Amino acid sequence: MVLKLVYPIFVILILLIIGTIYLHNNESWSYVDSFYFSTITLTTVGYGDLVPTKDSSKIFISIYAIFGISVMLYVLGSVVGRLVVEQEQLFLKLFSSINNLRYNPDLRNKKKLNRELIRNLIKKKLTYDKGKRRIKW
């Protein structure tokens, strides 16, 4: 999972570095202010405490914001999508065998079905990892 996050983090860092270097050179801001403005722009917060003053910076920031925000949303969506897929696979693995119990003619009674469900879950030896907030097998 950690390796899958390296590429998106790398792309975000490249975007921040491009914005920081451009603003530092064109607006004569410090690296901290340039990085701050780049971060505020890409996260769409926009406090308004720093404003580009040159026309070339305004044009760059307009293009940078459109492109950068799109990339940020894509990266965020792909990271969240990966997490959802992992959780979905875990859910399907857990409940696929339980779903088959519903159609067992011997378990028509709700009490019998509930007992069998509990037995099935106990057999799988599920534990909840509080640190990762996930169910472990």
Secondary structure, DSSP 8 states (H G I E B T S, - for coil): -HHHHHHHHHHHHHHHHHHHHHHHHHH---HHHHHHHHHHHHTT---SSS---SHHHHHHHHHHHHHHHHHHHHHHHHHHHHHHHHHHHHHHHHHHHHHHHTT-GGG-SHHHHHHHHHHHHHHTT-EEETTTTEEE-
